[in-house]
Amino acid sequence: MSHRWTLDDIPWDRFDPSKVDPELLRAVKAAALVEHNADDYVTYLCNVFADDAEFCGVARWWGEEEVQHGRALARWAQLADPGFDPALALKRFNEGFRLPLDATASVRGSRSGELVARCVVECGTSSFYSAIRDATDEPVLKIVAGKIAADEFRHFKLFYDHLHRYLQRQPLSRMRRLLVALGRMQEASDDELAMAYWCGNGCEGSYDRKRQSAAYELRASSVYRFGHIQRGLGMALKACDIDPQGRFSRWFAALIWRVMQWRRGRLAAIAT
C-alpha cells in the first residue's frame, strides 16, 4: 500500500471564506457523511468475502482512507460553516440509513458482481471529486478534493485487480457486468445520499427521499463537465470488459451528459 496523506498535510490556513460556494457546501456536507460511513461497507464486504484474507485486508485499508476523506471534508465544511456539527449529523445519518450488515452473500448475486459494483462506485467518486477540484475556487477544498480524487482512482485499480482475480473462478459475462454496473449507477438516487444530504444540512423540514435526492443531485451535478463524465464512465465500462475509448463508450458518455442536462430542470422543480 502506498503512503497515506493525513489531515496534517492540508494547508488549512489557506482557507478563503470569500471563495466558498454555499450550494456546493451543501453537497460537500452530504459527501462527508457518506465517506465517513465506510466502516459499515467494510463490515459488509468482509462478511461477503469472509474467507478471503487478502481482500479483507484491502477492504479495511480502503475503509480507513474513506473515513479520512469524510473527516477532511467535514473539517472543511466546518471552516465554511462553523455551525455545522459533523458528529451530530453523522449520528442522525446512521440512525436513518443502515447497510445490510448481516448479509453474508453479495446483494449483486456473486463476488464478481460485487467487485464490478465497487469499481463503479470508485469511478463515480473519482469523477465527482475531480469535478469539485476543477470547479471550486476555494484553495483548501481544491487541494482536499484533488487528494481524494487521486485516492479514489487508486481504489478503482485495487477493486479492478481483485475483480480479475475473481473472474478466473466466477466468470461473469460482459452483459451481466454491464447490468450490475447500470444497477449500481441507478442507486445514486437511493436513500443513502438523500439521507446524508438531509442530515448534513440540518434536517430541514420533513425527510422526503425524492426531494432530498433531487436537491443533492442538483447541486452535485453542477460541478461536472463533459470530460469528467467521459473519464468516469470509461473506467466503469472497462470493468465491464468494454473498450473505454471505443464507439459505445463515446456514445454512452454523450447520452449520459444529455440526460444530466435534461434532468437539471426537473430536479430544480422537485427539490423546491
N, C-alpha and C positions, 0 to 999 in steps of 0.2 A: 504493500500500500504506500502511496506517496505521502509526502509531508503535508500535514493538515494546517491550514491557516486558522488563526484564533481571532477572537474579538479584539485582542490587543493589537492586531495587525491593521486595524481600521483606524484611519485618522479622524476620529470623531470630532476633534476640534475644528475641522474644516466645514462643519455643518453650516449651511446658509439657509435660514428660515425663509428668506425672501424668494427662494427658488423652489419652495415646496408647492406641488400641485395638490390642492385639497381633494380632488376627485381620485387621483392616483393614490393618495394616502389611504383612502377608504379601502381600496383593493389590497394595498400592502398589509394593512391590519389583518385582513382575512387570510392572506397568504402566510403571515407569521403563525397563525393558529394551525393551519393545515400542516405546515412544515414541522411545527413543534409536536404534532400528533404522530410522528413517525414511530414512536415506541410501540404503538398498537399495531402498526404494519409489520414491525419486526416480529412481534409475538405471532401474528397471523402467518407470516412467511416461515418462521421456524417451526410452526405446527405442521404446515403443508410439506416442508422439506425436512421433517424431523430426523430422518436417518442419513442426512447429507451434511456432515460436519463442516465440510469445506464451504458449502453455500451458506450455511447458518452463520459462519464466521464473517463472510462477506456481507450478509444482511445486517448483522449487528454493527459492523463498521459503517455501512451505508446509513443506518438509522442514527448513529451518533452525529454524522455530518448533517443529516437532515434537521435534527434537533438544533444544531448550531445555527443553521440557516434561519430557523424560527426565532432564535434568540437575537441574532443580528438584525433581522427585520423588525422585531419588537422594540429593540433599543432605538433603532432609527425612528420608528413611529412615535416613541415617547419623546424624542427630541422635537419632532414635528408637532406633537400634541401632548403636552405634559399631563393632560387629564386622562390619557389612555392608560389603563391598568391591565397589563398583559396577563397577570396571574388570575384576576377575576374573569377576564374574557376567556381564558383557556379553561377555567373551571366550568363556566357556563357552556362552553362548546363541548367539553367532554360529557357533560350531563345531557346534552341534546343530540349528540351523534356518537355512535359506537360501531366499531367494526365487528364482524362475526368472529370473536376471539376464541370461540370454542370449536371452530371449524378445523378439521384435520385433513381435508381434501380441498383442492383449489376450486373456487367458485367458477373458474374458467374451464373446468372439465378435465384438465390434465396439468401436470407440472410444466410441460412445454407451453401450453396456453397461458399459464400464469406468467411465465417469463416474457412471452410476447406482450402481455398487458403491461408488465413492468417497464419494458422497453418503450412502449407508447407513452407512459407517464413521464419517463425521463426526457423523451423528445419534447413533450409539451412544456415541461418546466424549463428545460434549456432554452427553448424558443421564447418563453414568456419572460424570463429574466434577461435574456439578450435584448428583447424588445424594450424592457424597462431601462436597461443600461443606455440604450441608444435614444430613448425618448426623454429622459429626465435631464434637467439642467442642474439639479441639486448634486453637488460633488460627492457627498458621502454615499448617497443612495446609488449613484453611478458606480462607485467602487464596490459596494456590497453586492449589487446586482451582477456585476461582472464576475466577481469571485464565485457567486452561487451558480451562475450560468456555466462556468468552467467545470465546477463540481458535477453539475447535472449531466453535462456531456460525458464526463468520465464515468458517471454512474451508468449511463446508457451502455457504454462499452463493457462494463462489468456484467450487466444482465445479458447483453448480447452474446458475450463469450460463454456464459453458462447456458443460454438458450441452445447454442450449437452443441454443447456437451450433451444436453438432454435430447436433442433431436436424433442423436445416434441411437437412443433407447426408445424414445417415444416420437416417431416421425409424425409430423403434422403437415397436412397439405397446405399449399400456398393459399387456397381458398379459405380453409379453416383458419389459418393465421390471420388472413385479412378480415374475416368476420369477427374474430376476437378483438382485433385492433379497432375496428369500427365500433364495436360494442363498448370498448373502454373509452373511446373518444366521446361517445354519446353520454357517458356517465359524468361528463364535466358539468352537466346541469342537474346532478343529483343533490341529495341533502347535504353532503359534506361541505361543498363550497358555499351553498346558500346559508347553512347554519353558521359557518365561520364568518361570513360577511355580516350576518345579523349580530352575532355575539361580539365580533371585533369592533362594531360600530355602535355599541351601547344598547343593543337590544331595543332599538327604536320601534315603537308600535308593536303590534302583534306579529308573531312569526308566520310568514306566508312563503312557503318554499318557492313557488313560482315567481313571486315578486322579488324576493331576496336574490334568487338565482339570476334573474334578469338584471338587477341592479349591479351585481358583481360583474357579470359578463359585459355589461355596457361599459363599465369603467376599465376592466382589464383589456378588452378588445381594442380600446382606443390607442394603445401604445404600439400595436403591431403595424409593421409594414410588410409588403408582399414577400420580401426576401426572408423575413423571419418565418412566415408560413411555409414557404417553399423548402427551406432547410429542415424545419421540424418535420414536415410530412415526408420528406425524402428519407430521413432517418427511420421514421416509423415503417415506411414501405420496405426499407432494407431488412427490417426484422421479419417482414412477410415474404422475403425472397423475391422482391420486385425491384427492378433496377431504379435506384433513386434519381438517376439522371435521364431515365427513359421517357418515352412519349406519354405513357399512362401517368407517371409521376407529375409531369408538367401539366397535363390536363387536369389532374386531381387537385393540384395546388391552385390552379386558376379557378376551378369550380368552388373550392372552399373559400377562396378570397371573395368571390362574388356573393356567396351565401352570407359571409360575415358582414359585408356592406349592406346587404338587403335586411339582415336581421337587426341592425342597429336602430332603425326606425321603429320596428316592432318592440324591441327591448325597452326603448325610452318610454313607450306608452304603457307597457306592463309595469315597469319599475316605479312609475308615479301613481 
